[in-house]
Amino acid sequence: MLHVRVASPPDVTGQLVETLTADSGVLNLVVLEGAARRPGRDAVQFDLRQGSANPVFRQLRSLGLDARGSIMVDTVDADLTEAEPPPLLRGAGHGEIAPVWEMVEAGIRAGGVYAPSFFGLLIIAGLIACVGILTNSQILVVGAMVVGPEYNAIIAVALGIERWRLSMVRRGLVALLCGFLMAIAAAVVFGVAIRWSGRTPTLFHHGVRPVANLIDSPNLFSVVIAVLAGIVGVVSLTESRANALIGVFISVTTIPAAAALGLSLAYENWNRAGGSALQLLLNVSLLILVGAAGLRIQRCIWRPRTRRGSA
């Protein structure tokens, strides 16, 4: 269930209320004429069944309320009323309800804001991965994967490609390029400092690098994992499955590849540097392409079901 608050221009309120009243998925409709301030608008509030959200939000946009008014959406965590379960969309399998695309896109756009903390977290994640690679600690490498915020930019680029929003694609790619370059540069500085200080771990110094070997040796399995993780990432975003999204973070080798590239440059191991660079490029590219394709496929799958349900 969703709770929607609309600040409506007075000349649109009548048509808005008529539209909402005609939809069976709209509940608890409240209209307060002239109640909104800054700017002065009519306040319209209602609860919305998730299965009816997509057509209702399209109607709100068709009335121009996204430009002339204000539309705020909250997720209702619990409904304590003892009522019959809401009817599901006809054609939805096993009780599944179509993703609310307006909320999916709003969440992706919110994550596609590249504040200084975005780049700071990338650098910190890269340094954590450096320590994990030097000490052959898989736990630290996994921790670095969770800390890294790069998937926000990756899925924002995918959405920009799928919706043909070039500015979103450009901002995301620039953020990824600059962020990974910063992480690689920090890894180089860290690696050089460790090398010159003589504190390189003995096993790493003698070439015993099982963790690094997994990172800088891209192969068929790297492609398989990146594709599968891209699919899971899209599904977890559209279905609001946070646990599955965390699994994506710890499945793909992006931050560890950047860290391995920086360390390889610091230790002048050019073959490993090339493998790490290829691993990084491969994972980021596949995640973007699979993400864009996954969003488009899900829209195509749900569009006819949503139309049948609203009909």
C-alpha positions in Angstrom: 0.0 0.0 0.0 1.2 3.5 -0.8 0.1 6.9 0.6 0.1 9.7 -2.0 0.0 13.4 -1.2 -0.7 15.8 -4.1 -0.7 19.6 -4.1 -3.0 20.3 -7.0 -3.8 23.6 -8.8 -7.4 24.5 -8.2 -8.3 24.3 -11.9 -7.1 20.7 -12.0 -8.5 19.4 -8.8 -11.9 18.6 -10.1 -10.6 16.4 -12.9 -8.1 14.9 -10.5 -10.8 13.9 -8.0 -13.0 12.5 -10.7 -10.1 10.4 -12.1 -9.2 9.1 -8.6 -12.8 8.3 -7.7 -13.1 6.1 -10.8 -10.2 3.9 -9.9 -10.9 1.0 -7.5 -7.4 0.9 -6.3 -7.7 4.4 -4.7 -8.8 4.4 -1.1 -9.4 6.9 1.7 -9.5 9.9 -0.7 -9.3 13.2 1.1 -9.7 16.6 -0.6 -8.8 19.9 1.2 -9.5 22.9 -1.0 -6.9 25.7 -0.5 -5.2 23.9 2.4 -1.7 23.7 0.8 0.6 26.7 1.1 3.9 27.7 -0.5 2.5 27.7 -3.2 -1.2 27.9 -2.6 -2.8 24.6 -3.8 -5.5 22.2 -3.0 -4.3 19.3 -0.9 -5.4 15.9 -2.1 -4.4 12.7 -0.2 -5.2 9.1 -0.8 -4.1 5.5 -0.2 -3.2 3.5 -3.3 -3.0 -0.2 -3.8 0.3 -1.1 -5.4 -1.3 -3.0 -8.2 -3.0 0.2 -9.4 0.0 2.5 -8.9 1.4 2.6 -12.4 -1.9 3.6 -14.2 -2.7 6.2 -11.5 0.7 7.8 -11.6 0.5 8.0 -15.4 -2.8 9.8 -15.0 -1.3 12.2 -12.5 1.4 13.0 -15.1 -1.1 13.4 -17.9 -2.8 16.1 -15.8 0.5 17.9 -15.5 0.7 17.6 -11.8 4.4 16.6 -12.0 5.2 20.1 -13.4 2.4 22.3 -12.0 1.9 20.6 -8.7 3.6 18.3 -6.3 3.4 14.5 -5.9 4.8 12.8 -2.8 4.6 9.1 -2.3 5.2 7.2 1.0 5.2 3.5 1.5 2.8 2.2 4.1 4.6 -0.2 6.4 1.6 -1.7 8.0 -2.2 -1.6 7.5 -4.1 -2.4 10.7 -7.6 -2.4 9.3 -9.3 -5.7 9.1 -10.3 -5.8 5.5 -10.4 -8.3 2.7 -7.1 -8.7 0.8 -7.0 -6.4 -2.2 -7.6 -8.0 -5.6 -4.5 -8.8 -7.5 -3.8 -7.9 -11.0 -5.3 -10.4 -13.4 -2.5 -12.3 -15.1 0.0 -11.8 -12.3 1.5 -15.1 -11.4 1.6 -16.4 -7.8 0.4 -13.0 -6.4 3.1 -10.9 -7.9 2.3 -7.3 -8.4 3.8 -5.1 -11.1 6.8 -2.9 -10.0 5.9 0.7 -9.4 8.1 2.2 -12.1 7.8 5.8 -10.8 9.2 4.7 -7.5 11.9 2.5 -9.0 13.1 5.3 -11.2 13.0 7.8 -8.4 15.1 5.5 -6.2 17.7 5.1 -9.0 17.8 8.8 -9.7 18.3 9.4 -5.9 21.3 7.0 -5.9 22.6 8.7 -9.0 23.7 11.8 -7.1 27.5 11.9 -7.0 28.4 13.8 -3.9 32.0 13.9 -2.6 31.0 11.0 -0.3 30.5 8.8 -3.4 34.2 9.3 -4.4 35.4 9.1 -0.8 33.7 5.7 -0.3 35.2 4.4 -3.6 38.7 5.4 -2.4 38.2 3.9 1.0 36.7 0.7 -0.5 39.7 0.5 -2.8 42.2 0.8 0.1 40.3 -1.9 2.0 40.6 -4.2 -1.0 44.3 -3.4 -1.3 44.9 -4.7 2.2 42.8 -7.8 1.4 44.8 -8.5 -1.7 48.2 -8.0 0.1 47.2 -10.2 3.0 45.2 -12.7 0.9 42.1 -11.9 3.0 38.9 -12.7 1.2 36.9 -11.2 4.1 38.5 -7.8 3.5 37.9 -8.0 -0.2 34.2 -8.9 0.3 34.0 -6.0 2.8 35.4 -3.6 0.2 32.7 -4.8 -2.3 30.0 -4.0 0.2 31.4 -0.5 1.0 31.8 0.5 -2.7 28.9 2.6 -4.0 29.6 2.1 -7.7 26.5 0.1 -8.4 24.4 3.2 -7.9 26.1 4.9 -10.8 26.1 1.7 -12.9 22.3 1.2 -12.6 21.8 5.0 -13.2 23.7 4.7 -16.5 21.6 1.6 -17.3 18.4 3.5 -16.7 19.6 6.4 -18.7 20.3 4.1 -21.7 17.0 2.3 -21.3 15.0 5.6 -21.2 17.3 7.5 -23.6 18.3 10.1 -21.1 21.7 11.1 -22.3 22.5 13.5 -19.4 22.0 10.7 -16.9 24.3 8.4 -18.9 26.9 11.1 -19.2 26.9 12.0 -15.5 27.0 8.3 -14.5 29.9 7.5 -16.8 31.9 10.5 -15.7 31.3 9.6 -12.0 32.4 6.0 -12.6 35.5 7.1 -14.6 36.6 9.7 -12.1 35.8 7.5 -9.1 37.7 4.5 -10.3 40.6 6.6 -11.3 40.7 8.1 -7.8 40.5 4.6 -6.3 43.3 3.3 -8.6 45.5 6.3 -7.8 45.0 5.8 -4.1 45.8 2.1 -4.5 49.0 3.1 -6.4 50.1 5.5 -3.6 49.3 2.9 -1.0 51.1 0.1 -2.8 54.2 2.3 -3.3 54.2 3.3 0.3 54.0 -0.4 1.4 56.7 -1.4 -1.1 59.2 1.3 -0.1 58.6 0.7 3.6 59.6 -2.9 3.2 56.3 -4.1 4.8 55.1 -6.2 1.9 53.6 -9.4 3.2 56.0 -12.4 2.7 53.5 -14.5 0.7 52.6 -11.6 -1.6 56.3 -10.8 -2.1 57.0 -14.4 -3.2 54.1 -14.5 -5.6 51.7 -16.5 -3.5 48.6 -14.5 -4.3 45.4 -16.6 -4.4 43.1 -13.7 -3.9 44.8 -11.6 -6.5 44.7 -14.5 -9.0 40.9 -14.6 -8.8 40.7 -10.9 -9.5 43.2 -10.2 -12.3 42.4 -13.3 -14.3 39.1 -12.7 -16.2 37.6 -15.7 -17.9 34.3 -17.2 -19.0 33.1 -17.4 -15.4 33.7 -13.7 -14.9 31.3 -13.1 -17.7 28.7 -15.5 -16.3 28.8 -14.0 -12.8 28.6 -10.4 -14.2 25.6 -11.3 -16.3 23.8 -13.1 -13.5 24.6 -10.3 -11.0 23.2 -7.7 -13.4 20.0 -9.7 -13.7 19.7 -10.0 -9.9 20.5 -6.3 -9.5 17.6 -5.2 -11.7 15.1 -7.6 -10.2 16.1 -6.6 -6.6 15.6 -3.0 -7.4 12.2 -3.4 -9.1 11.0 -5.8 -6.4 12.6 -3.9 -3.5 14.6 -6.9 -2.3 17.5 -5.3 -0.3 19.1 -8.6 0.6 19.4 -9.7 -3.0 21.0 -6.3 -3.9 23.6 -6.8 -1.2 24.4 -10.1 -2.9 25.1 -8.2 -6.1 27.6 -6.0 -4.3 29.6 -9.0 -3.2 29.4 -10.9 -6.4 31.0 -8.7 -9.0 34.7 -7.7 -9.1 34.8 -4.0 -9.6 36.4 -2.3 -6.6 38.8 -5.3 -6.1 39.8 -5.1 -9.7 40.6 -1.3 -9.4 42.6 -2.0 -6.2 44.5 -4.9 -7.9 45.2 -2.6 -10.9 46.7 0.0 -8.6 48.8 -2.5 -6.7 50.1 -4.1 -9.9 51.2 -0.7 -11.1 52.9 0.0 -7.8 54.7 -3.3 -7.9 55.4 -2.9 -11.7 53.6 -6.1 -12.6 52.3 -5.2 -16.0 50.6 -8.5 -16.9 48.5 -8.5 -13.7 47.7 -4.8 -14.3 46.3 -5.6 -17.8 44.3 -8.5 -16.4 42.8 -6.3 -13.6 42.0 -3.5 -16.1 40.2 -6.0 -18.3 38.3 -7.5 -15.3 37.1 -4.0 -14.3 36.1 -3.0 -17.7 34.3 -6.3 -18.3 32.3 -6.2 -15.1 31.2 -2.6 -15.4 30.2 -2.9 -19.1 28.2 -6.1 -18.5 26.4 -4.7 -15.5 25.4 -1.6 -17.5 24.3 -3.5 -20.6 22.4 -6.3 -18.6 20.8 -3.6 -16.4 19.5 -1.7 -19.3 18.2 -4.8 -21.1 16.7 -6.1 -17.8 14.8 -2.9 -17.2 13.4 -3.0 -20.8 12.5 -6.6 -20.6 10.6 -6.2 -17.3 8.7 -3.3 -18.7 7.6 -5.4 -21.7 6.7 -8.3 -19.5 4.6 -6.3 -17.1 3.0 -3.8 -19.5 0.2 -6.2 -20.9 -0.5 -7.5 -17.4 -0.9 -4.0 -16.0 -3.2 -3.1 -18.8 -5.4 -6.2 -18.2 -5.4 -5.5 -14.5 -6.4 -1.8 -14.9 -9.1 -2.8 -17.4 
